[in-house]
Amino acid sequence: MNFKQNEEAVSPVIGVILMVAITVILAAVIAAFVFGMTGNVQTTKTVAVTVGQNGDNVILTYQGGADAGTLDFLKVTVGSREPVYIFSDNDGKKAETSSTEPSTGVTRKALPVGASISIPGATGERDHVVLVGHFVDGADQVVVDTYV
């Protein structure tokens, strides 16, 4: 007795299922962009600060930038020392420092461009300096991360 076996494979069915799945995934990704589901991505802020060292002091010079008007204050950490906060005085004519974080929600003037701030406590060797900008919209962003 000779039985005829069905030689058809299931690959056409699997192929159709995979094509439908790929189409559904692509449609979902495109819909996410079109309907703004990815709208919570923050934009990068642009401010500039130069960092140098003079003996046991780290010297910061604020250069301004496109988002200088929205910068609330800077948080400076040198090595493992406690952070120092930099913000403008009430007149906006000079930069002040504090060891405590300034209160948020207070309207401050922008830091003056060209302001030079000396932060004591450098070891004289390669110190790790990190500046984090806090902006009026509540965003925090690393402005400088370097060794001096």
TAPEMO-V301300 format. One record per pair of residues at least 4 apart in sequence whose C-alpha atoms are under 7 Angstrom apart, sorted by the first residue. I is the first residue (numbers start at 1). GAP is how many residues later the second one is. Records with the same first field share a line. If there is no record, write none. Layout:
I = GAP / GAP
This chain:
10 = 4
11 = 4
12 = 4
13 = 4
14 = 4
15 = 4
16 = 4
17 = 4
18 = 4
19 = 4
20 = 4
21 = 4
22 = 4
23 = 4
24 = 4
25 = 4
26 = 4
27 = 4
28 = 4
29 = 4
30 = 4
31 = 4
32 = 4 / 5 / 6
33 = 4 / 5
45 = 22
46 = 19 / 20 / 21
47 = 17 / 18 / 19 / 20 / 21 / 96
48 = 14 / 15 / 16 / 17
49 = 11 / 12 / 13 / 14
50 = 10 / 11 / 12
51 = 7 / 8 / 9 / 10
52 = 6 / 7 / 8 / 96
53 = 4 / 5 / 6 / 95
54 = 4 / 5
55 = 69
56 = 64 / 65 / 66 / 67 / 68
57 = 61 / 62 / 63 / 64 / 65
58 = 60 / 61 / 62 / 64
59 = 57 / 58 / 59 / 60
60 = 56 / 57 / 58
61 = 53 / 54 / 55 / 56
62 = 51 / 52 / 53 / 54
63 = 50 / 51
64 = 4 / 49
67 = 4
68 = 42
69 = 41
70 = 65 / 66
71 = 39 / 62 / 63 / 64 / 65
72 = 15 / 36 / 62 / 63 / 64
73 = 12 / 13 / 14 / 60 / 61
74 = 11 / 12 / 13 / 57 / 58 / 59 / 60
75 = 8 / 9 / 10 / 11 / 56 / 57 / 58
76 = 7 / 8 / 9 / 54 / 55 / 56
77 = 4 / 5 / 6 / 7 / 52 / 53 / 54
78 = 44 / 49 / 50 / 51 / 52
79 = 48 / 49 / 50
83 = 16
84 = 13 / 14 / 15
85 = 12 / 13 / 14 / 15 / 16
86 = 9 / 10 / 11 / 12
87 = 8 / 9 / 10 / 24
88 = 4 / 6 / 7 / 8 / 20 / 21 / 22 / 23
89 = 4 / 5 / 6 / 7
90 = 18 / 19
91 = 18
92 = 17 / 18 / 19 / 20
93 = 19
94 = 18 / 21
95 = 16 / 20
122 = 5
123 = 4
126 = 21 / 22
127 = 20 / 21
128 = 18 / 19 / 20
129 = 16 / 17 / 18
130 = 14 / 15 / 16
131 = 11 / 12 / 13 / 14
132 = 8 / 9 / 10 / 11
133 = 7 / 8 / 9 / 10
134 = 4 / 5 / 6 / 7
135 = 4 / 5
